[in-house]
Amino acid sequence: MKMIKWPKPPNSAVPFQKSSNPAHSHFVILNSAKTFYVGDQLQVMLQMYDFEDHPKQYGGDYLQARIHTPALKAGSAGTVKDNQNGFYYINFNLSWPGKVEVSVLLVHPSEGIEALKRLREERPERVYFKSTFKSGAVSETTVCNLCLSQSQPLCNFTDIRTGEPWFCYKPKELPCSARTNHIMAGYEQNLLEGEEGHYFQSQVNVKKPILPSGLAHVTVLDRRLLSLRKFDLGNPRKTGPHLALDIDNKIKVEYHAHGTPIRILPISSQDLPFIANKLDEIKGGKNTVIAFTIWCHFNTFPVEPYIRRLQNIRRSILRLLERSPDTLVIIKTANVQALPGEVSLYNSDWYSYQLDLVMRKMFEGINVAFVDAWEMTIAHYLPHELHPKSIIIKNEIDVFLSYVCPL
């Protein structure tokens, strides 16, 4: 929690005119006149201004930056350092030769981050779920979530093995044991208060480019002058579970959606295993590869449930590696996405970024590998999407396979 602590504005009531304005802000490449070589570092300085064209005196803005060469379809993400005085320094590793362009986005102003933090703590139910209960001809559907008001009786579906909580409002007629499925139900509306709506304007201050003052590129010199066949289990394509078999090469691939909370089409509650439980059921060994990702569906909740979920997964991985140390475990990180309309209130990149930091910290120091989808999607020339295009997926699979079949 200390690691993901985010700087606050000096007071809680900042007028919109004094909030961060990407149109009035700019960045400059430091030492742009020097000769850059592959392997060097490039540093960019950015100063943030408000809508009155005054320099800001505090930080907390969420920025994303990348360098890219469109002709090569090459890109890399930058590391942002917040000086907390209106100035930001962005560092890049120069990994290829040629004309390298710098792009910077203001994803959210610091004032908008405060609204996102409030929603995470005060409105974790803003994405809500439902379950259907059936017995004979009687059917009832009730609201479910990680945490529910006790204004009416609850059914407690907390997992016995991991302690992961999940609740549904108790049906009027049927018992809790009659629950048959889980489904994503919807999004609550009218979440913002007071001036908060001003901080989430798609064409003004959400994922808005910040332009350079001077050149936005440097020239970098070179110092040297892969037949799975799907086995139809009869499950929906978007929910699974799925199974694929390659008989000739003795390869079996299984896919499962992770346990609640998950925004998904109707799916049997028995088909939503917790990752930690699934890991405990796997024998492991040198011919076993496990890949998982878990982040997006936790974006609307406080961070603590996500930390608890990762702690359970970490413990299961350690148990697995203790009994089968040759098992390969690969984790795909979060990725960035488009933020049209009010999507920021449910799925902001800032939420994802915070969870991504937690994930990397949680699995630090144990024998797991990462597919860094975060950098791969920030750095790519394609627009940001929650579900990236196939060329990005191919890149992710190539990185995954480099762990499975190293040279």
C-alpha positions in Angstrom: 0.0 0.0 0.0 2.9 2.3 0.7 4.4 1.5 -2.7 1.3 2.7 -4.6 0.6 5.8 -2.5 -0.2 8.6 -4.9 0.5 12.3 -4.3 -2.5 14.5 -3.5 -3.3 18.1 -4.5 -2.6 20.6 -1.7 -6.3 21.0 -1.0 -9.4 19.0 -1.7 -11.3 21.7 -3.6 -9.2 22.7 -6.6 -11.2 24.8 -9.1 -11.3 23.3 -12.6 -9.5 26.3 -14.1 -6.5 25.5 -11.9 -6.4 21.8 -12.8 -3.9 20.3 -15.3 -4.4 21.3 -18.9 -2.5 19.2 -21.5 -3.1 21.9 -24.2 -1.1 24.5 -22.3 1.6 22.0 -21.2 4.7 20.9 -23.1 7.8 18.7 -22.9 11.3 19.1 -24.1 14.0 16.6 -25.0 17.1 17.2 -22.9 20.4 17.3 -24.7 18.6 16.9 -28.0 21.7 18.2 -29.8 24.0 15.3 -28.6 24.7 12.2 -30.6 22.6 9.2 -29.4 23.6 5.6 -29.8 21.7 2.3 -29.3 21.9 1.6 -25.5 21.9 5.2 -24.4 19.2 6.8 -22.3 17.0 9.6 -23.5 15.5 12.0 -20.9 12.5 14.3 -21.4 11.4 17.1 -19.1 7.7 18.1 -18.9 6.1 21.1 -17.2 2.4 21.0 -16.4 0.2 24.1 -16.7 -3.4 24.8 -15.7 -6.3 26.2 -17.7 -5.3 29.8 -16.8 -1.9 29.1 -18.3 -0.1 29.2 -15.0 2.6 26.6 -14.2 1.3 24.1 -11.6 3.1 23.9 -8.3 2.3 20.3 -7.4 2.3 16.9 -9.1 0.1 13.8 -9.0 -0.8 13.7 -12.7 -0.8 10.3 -14.4 1.3 10.3 -17.5 2.1 7.7 -20.1 5.0 8.1 -22.5 6.6 6.1 -25.3 9.3 6.3 -27.9 8.5 4.8 -31.3 9.7 4.4 -34.9 6.6 3.9 -37.1 8.6 2.7 -40.1 10.1 -0.1 -38.0 6.9 -0.7 -36.0 9.2 -0.5 -32.9 8.3 1.1 -29.6 9.2 1.3 -26.0 7.6 2.7 -22.8 9.1 5.4 -20.7 9.5 5.7 -16.9 8.0 8.8 -15.4 9.4 10.5 -12.3 7.1 13.0 -10.6 9.0 15.9 -8.9 5.8 16.9 -7.2 6.3 20.5 -8.2 4.7 20.6 -11.7 7.8 19.1 -13.3 8.1 15.5 -14.6 11.2 13.7 -15.9 10.7 10.8 -18.3 13.5 8.3 -19.1 13.7 6.0 -22.1 16.1 3.3 -23.1 17.2 3.6 -26.8 17.1 0.1 -28.1 17.2 0.5 -31.9 18.7 2.8 -34.5 16.9 5.4 -36.6 14.5 8.3 -36.1 12.9 7.8 -32.7 9.8 9.9 -31.9 8.6 10.8 -28.4 4.9 10.8 -27.5 3.4 11.8 -24.1 -0.2 11.5 -22.9 -1.9 13.0 -19.9 -4.1 10.1 -18.9 -5.7 11.8 -15.8 -5.0 15.1 -14.1 -4.1 14.8 -10.4 -7.5 16.3 -9.5 -9.2 13.4 -11.4 -7.1 10.9 -9.6 -8.6 12.1 -6.4 -12.1 11.3 -7.8 -10.9 7.9 -8.9 -9.5 7.2 -5.4 -12.8 8.3 -3.8 -14.8 6.0 -6.1 -12.5 3.0 -5.4 -13.1 3.4 -1.6 -16.7 4.6 -1.4 -18.4 2.9 -4.4 -16.8 -0.5 -4.9 -20.3 -1.8 -6.0 -20.4 0.5 -9.1 -19.9 -2.6 -11.2 -22.5 -5.1 -10.0 -23.1 -8.8 -10.7 -26.0 -11.2 -10.4 -26.7 -14.9 -9.8 -29.7 -17.1 -10.6 -31.1 -19.5 -8.0 -33.2 -22.4 -9.3 -35.2 -25.2 -7.8 -37.7 -27.0 -9.9 -39.9 -24.5 -11.7 -38.9 -21.7 -9.2 -36.2 -19.2 -10.4 -34.9 -16.1 -8.6 -32.1 -13.7 -9.5 -30.3 -11.5 -7.0 -27.4 -9.0 -6.9 -24.0 -10.2 -5.9 -20.6 -8.6 -5.1 -17.5 -8.7 -3.0 -19.2 -6.5 -0.4 -22.9 -5.9 0.0 -25.0 -3.7 2.3 -26.6 -5.8 5.0 -30.0 -4.1 4.4 -31.3 -7.6 3.6 -30.3 -11.2 4.3 -27.1 -12.4 2.5 -25.9 -15.7 1.1 -22.2 -16.1 2.0 -20.3 -17.8 -0.8 -16.8 -17.2 0.7 -14.4 -19.8 -0.6 -13.6 -22.3 2.2 -10.0 -23.0 1.0 -8.8 -19.5 0.2 -11.1 -17.3 2.3 -11.9 -15.2 -0.8 -15.3 -13.5 -0.1 -18.3 -13.4 -2.3 -21.9 -12.6 -1.3 -25.4 -12.5 -2.9 -28.6 -11.2 -1.6 -30.7 -14.1 -0.4 -33.6 -15.1 -2.6 -37.0 -14.6 -1.1 -38.1 -18.2 -1.6 -35.1 -20.4 -2.4 -32.1 -21.4 -0.3 -28.6 -20.2 -0.9 -27.6 -23.7 -2.1 -29.8 -23.2 -5.2 -27.3 -20.8 -6.9 -26.6 -21.9 -10.4 -24.6 -19.2 -12.2 -22.8 -15.9 -12.2 -23.2 -13.0 -14.6 -22.0 -9.5 -15.1 -25.1 -7.3 -14.5 -24.2 -3.6 -15.2 -22.6 -0.3 -14.2 -24.0 2.2 -11.8 -24.4 5.7 -13.2 -24.1 9.3 -11.9 -21.0 8.6 -9.8 -19.3 12.0 -9.9 -19.9 14.8 -7.5 -19.5 18.6 -7.8 -16.8 19.6 -10.3 -15.5 16.0 -10.7 -17.2 15.7 -14.1 -14.8 18.3 -15.5 -11.8 16.1 -14.9 -13.1 13.3 -17.2 -13.6 15.0 -20.6 -12.3 12.7 -23.4 -11.2 15.6 -25.7 -9.9 17.8 -22.9 -8.0 15.9 -20.1 -8.3 12.1 -20.5 -5.6 10.5 -22.6 -4.8 13.8 -24.2 -1.5 14.2 -26.0 1.0 16.8 -24.6 2.9 18.5 -27.4 6.7 19.2 -27.5 8.4 22.5 -27.2 10.9 22.0 -30.0 11.8 18.7 -31.6 9.9 15.6 -30.7 12.4 13.1 -32.1 16.1 12.1 -32.0 18.2 10.1 -34.4 19.8 7.0 -32.9 23.0 5.6 -34.4 24.1 1.9 -34.4 27.6 1.7 -32.8 28.4 -1.1 -35.2 27.4 0.5 -38.6 6.1 -20.8 -34.7 -1.5 -28.0 -35.1 -3.4 -27.3 -31.7 -6.8 -28.8 -32.3 -9.7 -27.5 -30.2 -11.7 -30.2 -28.4 -15.3 -29.0 -28.3 -16.6 -29.0 -24.7 -19.8 -27.3 -25.7 -19.0 -24.1 -23.7 -19.5 -20.6 -25.0 -16.4 -19.2 -26.8 -16.1 -16.1 -24.6 -16.5 -17.9 -21.3 -15.0 -21.4 -21.5 -13.7 -23.6 -20.1 -11.8 -24.8 -23.2 -9.5 -27.7 -24.1 -7.2 -28.1 -27.0 -5.2 -31.3 -27.8 -2.2 -31.9 -30.1 -2.0 -35.7 -30.1 1.1 -36.0 -32.2 3.2 -33.7 -30.0 1.5 -34.7 -26.7 0.4 -31.2 -25.8 -2.7 -30.4 -23.9 -3.9 -26.8 -23.4 -6.6 -25.9 -20.8 -8.3 -22.5 -20.4 -10.3 -21.3 -17.4 -11.8 -17.9 -16.5 -10.6 -16.8 -13.1 -13.0 -16.6 -10.1 -15.3 -13.8 -9.0 -15.3 -10.8 -9.3 -15.4 -11.1 -13.1 -17.5 -9.2 -15.7 -18.6 -12.0 -18.0 -21.5 -13.5 -19.9 -23.6 -16.1 -18.0 -21.4 -18.9 -16.8 -21.9 -21.8 -14.4 -20.5 -20.8 -11.0 -18.7 -24.2 -11.0 -16.7 -23.0 -14.0 -15.1 -20.0 -12.1 -12.3 -21.6 -10.1 -10.0 -19.4 -8.0 -6.5 -19.4 -9.4 -5.0 -20.4 -6.1 -7.2 -23.4 -5.9 -6.5 -24.4 -9.4 -2.7 -24.2 -8.8 -3.1 -26.4 -5.8 -4.7 -29.1 -8.0 -1.8 -29.1 -10.6 0.9 -31.7 -10.2 3.5 -29.6 -12.1 6.8 -30.6 -13.5 9.2 -29.7 -16.4 6.5 -30.4 -19.0 3.9 -28.1 -17.3 3.5 -24.5 -18.2 1.0 -22.2 -16.3 0.1 -18.8 -17.5 -2.4 -16.4 -15.9 -3.4 -12.8 -15.6 -5.7 -11.1 -13.1 -6.3 -7.3 -12.7 -9.0 -5.6 -14.8 -12.0 -7.0 -12.9 -10.6 -5.6 -9.7 -10.3 -2.1 -11.0 -13.5 -0.9 -9.2 -12.6 -2.2 -5.8 -10.3 -1.1 -3.0 -6.8 -2.4 -3.5 -6.9 -4.7 -0.4 -9.1 -7.4 -2.0 -6.6 -7.6 -4.9 -3.6 -7.8 -2.6 -5.4 -10.6 -0.7 -6.1 -12.4 -4.0 -2.5 -12.2 -5.1 -1.3 -13.3 -1.6 -3.3 -16.5 -2.0 -1.9 -17.0 -5.5 1.6 -16.4 -4.4 1.3 -19.0 -1.6 -0.1 -21.5 -4.1 2.8 -20.9 -6.5 5.3 -21.4 -3.7 3.7 -24.7 -2.8 3.7 -25.7 -6.4 7.4 -24.8 -7.0 8.3 -26.6 -3.7 6.8 -29.9 -4.9 7.7 -29.4 -8.6 10.5 -26.8 -9.0 10.7 -27.4 -12.8 7.2 -26.0 -13.4 7.2 -22.8 -15.5 4.8 -20.1 -14.3 4.3 -17.1 -16.5 2.2 -14.0 -15.5 0.8 -11.5 -18.1 0.7 -8.0 -16.7 -2.1 -5.5 -17.2 -2.4 -3.5 -20.4 -3.6 0.0 -21.3 -6.9 0.7 -23.0 -9.1 3.3 -24.6 -11.0 5.6 -22.1 -14.0 7.0 -24.0 -17.0 8.5 -22.2 -17.2 7.4 -18.5 -15.0 4.3 -18.9 -12.4 6.0 -16.7 -14.7 5.7 -13.7 -14.7 1.9 -14.0 -11.5 0.9 -15.9 -9.1 3.7 -15.8 -5.5 3.0 -16.8 -4.5 4.6 -13.4 -6.4 1.8 -11.6 -4.7 -0.8 -13.8 -1.3 0.9 -13.3 -1.7 0.7 -9.5 -2.8 -3.0 -9.6 0.1 -3.7 -12.0 2.6 -2.3 -9.5 1.1 -4.4 -6.8 1.3 -7.5 -9.0 5.0 -7.0 -9.9 5.8 -6.4 -6.2 3.9 -9.4 -5.0 5.7 -11.9 -7.2 9.1 -10.3 -6.8 11.9 -12.7 -5.8 10.1 -15.9 -6.8 10.7 -18.0 -9.9 8.1 -16.7 -12.2 8.4 -15.0 -15.6 6.4 -12.0 -17.0 4.9 -11.1 -20.3 5.0 -7.3 -20.0 1.8 -6.4 -21.8 1.9 -3.0 -20.2 4.9 -1.8 -22.0 4.0 -3.7 -25.2 0.6 -1.8 -25.4 2.0 1.6 -24.4 4.8 1.4 -26.9 2.7 0.1 -29.8 1.7 2.2 -32.7 -1.9 0.9 -32.6 -4.5 2.8 -30.5 -5.1 1.6 -27.0 -7.8 -1.1 -26.6 -8.8 -3.2 -23.6 -8.7 -6.3 -25.9 -5.6 -5.5 -28.1 -5.5 -6.3 -31.8 -4.1 -9.7 -33.0 -0.7 -8.3 -33.9 -0.2 -7.3 -30.2 -1.5 -10.7 -29.1 1.0 -12.4 -31.4 3.8 -10.4 -29.8 2.7 -11.4 -26.4 2.5 -15.1 -27.5 6.0 -14.8 -29.0 7.4 -13.6 -25.6 5.5 -16.4 -23.9 7.0 -19.0 -26.2 10.5 -17.6 -25.7 10.1 -18.8 -22.1 8.6 -22.1 -23.1 11.1 -22.9 -25.9 14.2 -20.9 -25.2 17.0 -21.0 -27.8 
